[in-house]
Amino acid sequence: NWTLFAAKRATLVTSQRRLLTSGGQQQPSEKPSAIPLYQGRNVRERELILNVLSTVPSPREARKFLNSVYGSETMRSQRAFEEQQARLAIEQQVVKGRSAALVPGEIHMPLAMSPADEEEAAVALPRKLTALVFVDGLSDRQVCGKVGKQLAQMQRIGVSPIVLVAMGDSRGYRETIGSAHALADAIEQEGGKARPINDGVFYTNPYTRAELSVDPELLGSAVAQNLVPIVTPLVADASLRVSVLETGQAAPAMARALVGMASVRGGQFGLLLARLILLSSRIDGLSAADGLFHRFVNLEEDYAEIEHKCTDQGTLQLMRTCLGILPPTAAGIVASVHSDPSLVLKGLISERPVNEPYRRAPAMAKQQQQQGGAASVMAEHHRLSVPDYKPLAEYPFARISGGGSEAAKQKSPLHLTPAAALGSRFTLLRHGFRIERHTSIATCSMPQLRALLESSFGRRLASDQYFERLRSLEANGGGIEIIIAGDYQGAVVVTHEDIGAKKHLPYLDKFAVLPSVQGTGMADILWAQLRRACPSCMWRSRNDNGVNKWYFDRSHGHARSPAAQDGSATRWVFFWYQSQTPGLPTLSIDDVQAGIRAAQNIPPSFT
């Protein structure tokens, strides 16, 4: 082992030098450190691997993240999507009769690419995955150590953080500079590289309309050298008096400058601003006054509803403003500075909100006790829990130490923090899409809906039979619900199926997302709207469907249909979820069995 040999050789050389400087007399040996340097590196590597593995991304999420890290996402594809979103935004303004004035939080970009942009996009400039990180409140060195570990692990998996030290209190500029340098030291102690930038980033320019300007070249130079730029929000006025900017001023100005920077270091690469992260010492996400925690926020649809109920309106407004400046594919994360590093990596890699633990309804639990053998008629019947996030430190194999005495382990900065002190949730925000709801097929654009379904499933829709079935359910059955996102970029079709005893069960008939908007959070937006419209629901999926893992994560139970003897029948997996809100109806075992029988009789939709 070369590392072990080098460490032993360095120890031998050091002891020989001590003998020479002491005139040949043996000096008392110093107490060896609890964790040698080479062993500390091994601990950090092992902890990083465990943190990445604990995110459990789907194959599509893993491929997308790796493509982003290695620069496969080009400026052309990103710009094409931005143009499409800008065109939809302007059309929406015309329909609603609004003015074209700039509104904070909305996407503002030209309808067409300039010739220079076309030429630059044709070159397919590689883009480095970048996260804009606001750190609010570095109160002590312990907090700096936790944040430093998170930023160092981001850098080591290929994400380039650009950090703004946002002081939540009224500290002076000396304390702000000290916090930035302490954070840089913490990053380097965790194996990362950082550069504090205390002046020159923010300045006032009397010849521009903007009150505050940003020099992005200082940030790009640090990123080009694989350093984490740590910016202090300091600005000097005309009399050279230095003042500390508020986060509401500094953050949007920095986001605007980074978006406007086309390339770094003479066109070697560009910045792909994919994440906006706020690490706060006061909150671990966005909550309402009644205690409801917002795990996912579609700003386009949910902002007006949650604005007045949010306990931290300033953070919500800041995230909305900055996400409106960044590309529409960017996602925002609001978490605590005390969060487990694997939690932040989960938001970076998987782009999924943390699910709530599933609590089985008391009525269903009582029925299961009374009907112990009722589920045996199914080929397989599992009542799964929605996987709640579990901090890495709670896993027994993750308690890594470097040997030595117990006292040495407690003093070691590499010993994992107890799980009780870690945040275990965050809020994921997307700029999102506008939502339309229909209860009649006549109010929908059937050509657009058909094109969406065929593009999403990659098969030809038997449109006459399918739409006729929807009309029949609308007229004589329990009704239908259709949720449309954007300009038919995503859709959910729910039918209310008759399960006997004058009861109708919501059945998820279609869940479709255009391939061109995958990675924008469309699936999570549609799922949140489905849960809001249908507190309980059931659906089926083919046994070999690659999306089943996504369904398993979001269902409360599933059952598999038995295989036919001749192998002719399609094998289905039947999923369901149910309400966890007290007072709302839940699904009984009889309801689930009746729903499975009804789903088996639904004719195929594609040819």
SVG drawing of the C-alpha trace seen along z (x, -y; Angstrom):
<svg xmlns="http://www.w3.org/2000/svg" viewBox="-76 -60 101 83">
<polyline fill="none" stroke="black" stroke-width="0.4" points="0.0,0.0 1.7,-3.2 -0.2,-5.5 0.8,-3.4 4.5,-3.2 4.6,-7.0 3.2,-7.7 5.7,-5.4 8.6,-6.9 7.5,-10.4 7.4,-9.3 11.0,-7.9 12.4,-11.0 10.8,-13.2 12.4,-11.1 15.8,-11.3 15.6,-15.1 14.8,-15.3 17.8,-13.2 20.0,-15.5 18.7,-18.7 19.0,-17.4 22.6,-16.5 22.0,-12.8 20.0,-12.6 16.7,-10.8 13.7,-13.1 10.6,-11.9 8.2,-10.7 5.0,-12.7 1.6,-11.1 0.4,-9.8 -2.7,-11.4 -5.9,-9.4 -6.5,-9.3 -3.5,-9.6 -3.8,-11.7 -4.0,-8.7 -6.6,-7.0 -8.6,-10.3 -8.8,-10.4 -10.1,-6.8 -12.8,-7.8 -13.9,-10.7 -14.0,-8.5 -16.0,-5.9 -18.5,-8.4 -18.9,-10.1 -19.7,-6.7 -22.3,-5.9 -23.8,-9.4 -24.2,-9.0 -25.5,-5.4 -28.1,-6.5 -29.7,-8.9 -31.0,-5.8 -31.5,-7.5 -33.5,-5.9 -31.5,-4.9 -32.9,-7.9 -31.9,-10.3 -28.5,-8.8 -27.9,-9.0 -29.2,-12.6 -26.9,-13.6 -23.8,-12.0 -24.6,-13.6 -24.8,-17.0 -21.5,-16.4 -19.7,-15.3 -21.0,-18.1 -23.4,-16.2 -26.1,-18.8 -25.3,-21.4 -26.3,-25.0 -28.5,-24.3 -30.9,-21.9 -31.0,-24.2 -31.7,-27.3 -34.4,-25.6 -36.4,-24.7 -36.0,-28.2 -37.3,-29.7 -40.4,-27.4 -41.1,-28.4 -40.7,-32.1 -43.1,-31.8 -45.7,-30.1 -45.2,-32.8 -45.9,-35.6 -48.9,-33.8 -50.3,-33.4 -49.8,-37.1 -51.7,-38.0 -54.6,-35.6 -54.8,-37.0 -54.5,-40.6 -51.4,-41.4 -48.7,-43.8 -45.3,-42.7 -43.6,-44.4 -41.0,-42.5 -42.4,-40.7 -40.1,-39.2 -40.1,-35.4 -41.3,-35.1 -39.1,-33.8 -37.9,-36.7 -35.9,-35.9 -36.0,-36.7 -38.2,-34.8 -35.4,-34.0 -31.6,-33.3 -29.3,-36.0 -26.8,-35.0 -24.0,-35.0 -26.0,-32.7 -26.7,-30.4 -23.0,-30.2 -22.1,-29.6 -24.7,-26.9 -23.6,-25.1 -20.2,-24.6 -21.8,-22.6 -19.9,-24.3 -19.4,-22.0 -21.2,-23.2 -20.1,-22.6 -22.9,-21.7 -23.1,-24.6 -25.0,-25.2 -25.6,-28.7 -25.5,-28.3 -26.7,-30.9 -25.5,-30.2 -27.6,-32.1 -26.0,-32.3 -22.5,-30.8 -22.7,-31.3 -19.8,-29.2 -17.1,-26.8 -19.2,-23.7 -21.8,-25.1 -18.9,-26.0 -17.7,-22.4 -21.1,-20.9 -21.6,-23.3 -18.0,-22.8 -18.5,-19.0 -21.7,-19.5 -19.9,-21.8 -16.8,-19.6 -18.8,-16.6 -20.7,-18.5 -17.4,-19.5 -16.1,-15.9 -19.1,-14.5 -18.7,-17.0 -20.9,-19.9 -19.3,-23.3 -20.8,-25.3 -20.7,-29.1 -21.3,-30.3 -22.7,-33.6 -22.3,-34.1 -25.6,-35.7 -25.5,-36.9 -28.9,-36.7 -28.0,-39.1 -26.6,-42.6 -22.9,-41.7 -20.2,-44.0 -18.0,-43.4 -15.1,-42.1 -17.3,-39.3 -18.6,-38.5 -15.1,-38.2 -14.1,-36.0 -17.1,-33.7 -16.1,-33.3 -12.5,-32.4 -13.7,-29.9 -16.0,-28.2 -13.1,-28.0 -10.9,-26.3 -13.7,-23.9 -14.0,-23.0 -10.3,-22.3 -10.3,-20.2 -12.8,-18.0 -10.6,-17.5 -12.1,-20.3 -10.6,-23.5 -12.0,-27.0 -11.2,-30.7 -12.7,-33.5 -13.5,-36.5 -14.0,-39.6 -14.1,-42.5 -14.5,-43.3 -17.6,-41.1 -20.3,-43.7 -20.0,-47.3 -22.2,-50.2 -22.1,-51.6 -23.6,-55.0 -23.8,-54.5 -26.3,-51.6 -29.9,-51.4 -29.1,-48.6 -28.4,-49.8 -26.0,-46.9 -23.6,-45.2 -21.6,-42.0 -18.3,-41.0 -18.8,-37.3 -15.2,-36.9 -13.9,-36.6 -16.3,-33.7 -15.6,-32.1 -11.9,-32.2 -12.3,-30.3 -14.6,-27.7 -12.1,-27.2 -9.4,-26.3 -11.7,-23.8 -12.1,-26.1 -15.2,-26.9 -15.7,-30.7 -17.0,-32.0 -18.3,-35.5 -18.9,-38.0 -21.8,-40.5 -19.6,-43.6 -19.9,-46.7 -18.1,-50.1 -19.8,-53.3 -18.4,-56.4 -16.6,-57.5 -15.1,-54.0 -17.2,-53.2 -17.8,-49.4 -21.2,-48.0 -22.8,-44.6 -25.5,-43.9 -28.8,-42.2 -29.4,-38.8 -32.4,-40.1 -30.1,-42.5 -27.0,-40.4 -28.5,-37.0 -30.6,-38.2 -27.7,-40.3 -25.3,-37.3 -27.8,-35.0 -28.4,-37.5 -24.7,-38.0 -24.0,-34.2 -26.8,-33.6 -25.5,-36.4 -22.0,-35.0 -21.9,-32.9 -18.6,-31.2 -15.6,-31.0 -11.9,-31.4 -12.2,-32.4 -14.9,-29.9 -13.4,-26.7 -16.7,-25.9 -20.0,-27.4 -22.0,-27.2 -25.0,-25.0 -26.9,-26.6 -29.0,-23.6 -29.5,-24.2 -30.3,-27.0 -29.6,-26.0 -30.4,-28.0 -28.9,-26.6 -30.5,-28.4 -29.7,-28.3 -33.3,-29.3 -35.5,-26.9 -35.1,-23.4 -37.6,-24.2 -40.8,-26.2 -43.7,-25.7 -47.2,-27.2 -48.5,-28.8 -50.7,-25.8 -47.6,-23.5 -48.0,-22.1 -44.5,-21.5 -44.2,-22.1 -42.0,-19.3 -42.6,-20.4 -43.7,-23.8 -44.7,-24.5 -44.2,-28.3 -46.3,-28.9 -49.4,-27.3 -48.8,-27.3 -47.2,-30.6 -50.4,-32.7 -51.9,-30.1 -49.0,-29.6 -47.5,-33.1 -49.6,-34.5 -49.5,-31.3 -45.8,-30.8 -43.9,-31.4 -40.8,-32.7 -42.2,-34.8 -38.8,-36.4 -37.2,-33.1 -40.1,-32.1 -39.9,-35.4 -36.1,-35.2 -36.3,-31.7 -39.1,-32.7 -37.1,-35.7 -33.9,-33.8 -35.5,-30.8 -37.2,-33.2 -33.8,-34.4 -32.2,-30.9 -33.0,-28.6 -36.4,-26.9 -34.8,-23.5 -33.2,-24.7 -34.5,-23.5 -34.4,-25.2 -33.7,-23.5 -34.3,-25.1 -32.6,-23.1 -30.9,-23.5 -27.2,-24.1 -27.4,-21.2 -28.7,-18.8 -27.0,-15.5 -24.8,-15.8 -26.5,-12.9 -29.8,-14.8 -28.4,-17.7 -26.8,-15.2 -30.3,-13.5 -31.7,-16.8 -28.8,-17.3 -28.8,-13.9 -32.4,-12.6 -34.3,-16.0 -37.1,-14.4 -38.7,-15.7 -38.4,-13.7 -41.5,-11.5 -43.5,-11.5 -43.7,-8.2 -46.9,-6.3 -49.1,-5.7 -51.7,-3.0 -55.3,-4.2 -56.8,-2.9 -60.0,-1.6 -57.9,0.5 -55.7,1.8 -58.8,2.9 -60.2,4.6 -57.0,6.4 -57.2,7.9 -60.8,9.0 -60.1,10.4 -56.7,12.0 -56.9,14.3 -58.7,11.9 -55.6,10.9 -54.6,14.5 -56.8,14.6 -54.3,12.3 -51.2,13.7 -49.2,11.2 -50.3,8.5 -47.8,6.0 -48.6,3.0 -45.5,0.9 -44.4,-2.2 -43.5,-5.3 -39.7,-5.4 -39.0,-8.2 -35.6,-9.8 -33.2,-8.2 -30.1,-10.2 -26.9,-8.3 -25.6,-8.4 -28.6,-6.2 -27.2,-3.3 -25.0,-1.0 -22.4,-0.4 -22.0,-4.2 -20.5,-4.9 -17.0,-5.2 -14.0,-5.8 -10.3,-5.8 -9.3,-3.6 -7.7,-4.7 -9.3,-5.3 -12.9,-6.3 -11.7,-9.8 -9.7,-10.2 -12.7,-9.2 -14.9,-11.8 -12.3,-14.5 -11.8,-13.5 -13.5,-15.8 -14.1,-12.8 -16.5,-11.1 -20.0,-11.3 -22.5,-13.6 -25.3,-11.9 -28.5,-11.6 -30.5,-13.6 -28.6,-16.8 -29.2,-16.4 -32.0,-17.9 -34.0,-15.1 -36.1,-17.1 -36.0,-19.9 -38.3,-21.9 -37.9,-21.4 -39.0,-24.3 -39.6,-24.5 -40.6,-27.4 -43.2,-25.0 -46.1,-25.1 -49.6,-26.5 -52.2,-23.9 -55.6,-23.4 -58.3,-21.1 -61.1,-19.6 -64.1,-17.4 -65.2,-17.0 -63.4,-15.7 -65.2,-18.4 -63.2,-21.2 -59.8,-19.6 -57.9,-19.9 -58.1,-16.2 -55.5,-16.5 -52.9,-17.9 -53.9,-15.3 -53.5,-12.5 -50.1,-13.8 -49.0,-14.0 -50.1,-10.4 -48.5,-9.0 -45.2,-10.9 -45.0,-9.9 -45.8,-6.2 -44.1,-5.8 -47.1,-3.9 -50.1,-4.7 -53.3,-5.6 -56.6,-3.9 -58.1,-7.3 -61.7,-6.6 -62.2,-3.8 -60.3,-5.6 -62.1,-8.9 -65.4,-7.2 -64.8,-5.3 -64.0,-8.7 -67.3,-10.2 -69.2,-7.2 -67.8,-7.5 -68.5,-11.2 -72.1,-10.7 -73.1,-7.5 -70.3,-6.6 -68.6,-8.3 -67.0,-11.0 -63.5,-11.9 -60.8,-14.4 -58.1,-15.6 -55.2,-17.7 -53.1,-19.5 -49.7,-21.1 -48.3,-23.8 -49.2,-23.7 -50.1,-20.0 -46.5,-19.1 -47.9,-16.8 -51.3,-15.3 -53.1,-13.1 -56.3,-11.3 -58.4,-10.0 -61.5,-7.9 -64.0,-7.0 -64.6,-3.3 -67.7,-1.5 -66.7,1.1 -70.2,2.0 -72.3,1.0 -72.9,-2.4 -69.2,-3.3 -66.7,-4.6 -62.9,-4.3 -60.6,-7.0 -58.4,-5.1 -55.2,-6.7 -55.8,-5.9 -52.9,-7.9 -49.9,-9.7 -48.0,-11.3 -45.0,-13.7 -43.4,-14.9 -39.8,-13.7 -38.7,-17.2 -39.6,-18.4 -38.3,-15.5 -36.0,-16.7 -38.0,-19.9 -39.9,-18.4 -43.0,-17.9 -43.7,-14.4 -43.6,-15.7 -45.8,-18.6 -48.4,-16.3 -48.2,-13.9 -48.8,-16.7 -51.9,-17.8 -53.1,-14.2 -52.8,-13.8 -54.7,-17.0 -57.5,-16.1 -57.8,-12.4 -56.9,-11.7 -57.1,-7.9 -56.4,-6.4 -55.5,-3.1 -53.8,-2.2 -52.1,0.6 -48.8,1.0 -47.2,3.7 -44.9,6.0 -41.9,5.1 -42.5,1.3 -39.4,-0.6 -41.4,-3.3 -42.5,-0.8 -39.7,-1.8 -41.1,-5.4 -44.6,-3.9 -43.3,-1.8 -41.8,-4.8 -45.1,-6.7 -47.6,-4.0 -48.9,-2.6 -49.4,0.9 -49.3,3.1 -50.5,6.5 -49.4,8.6 -51.7,10.5 -51.0,14.2 -49.3,15.5 -51.6,17.4 -50.7,21.0 -50.2,20.3 -48.5,17.0 -51.0,15.1 -52.4,12.8 -50.6,9.6 -49.0,9.5 -50.0,6.4 -48.9,4.7 -51.7,2.9 -50.8,-0.1 -52.7,-2.3 -52.3,-5.1 -54.8,-6.5 -55.4,-9.6 -53.5,-10.1 -55.6,-13.1 -58.0,-12.4 -61.6,-12.6 -61.1,-11.7 -62.2,-8.2 -59.6,-5.5 -59.5,-2.3 -60.5,1.0 -59.3,4.4 -62.7,4.9 -62.2,1.7 -58.8,2.7 -59.9,6.1 -62.9,4.6 -60.6,2.0 -58.3,4.8 -61.2,6.6 -62.3,3.4 -58.8,2.5 -58.4,6.0 -61.5,5.4 -60.3,2.0 -59.5,2.4 -56.1,1.5 -55.6,-2.0 -52.8,-1.6 -52.6,0.5"/>
</svg>
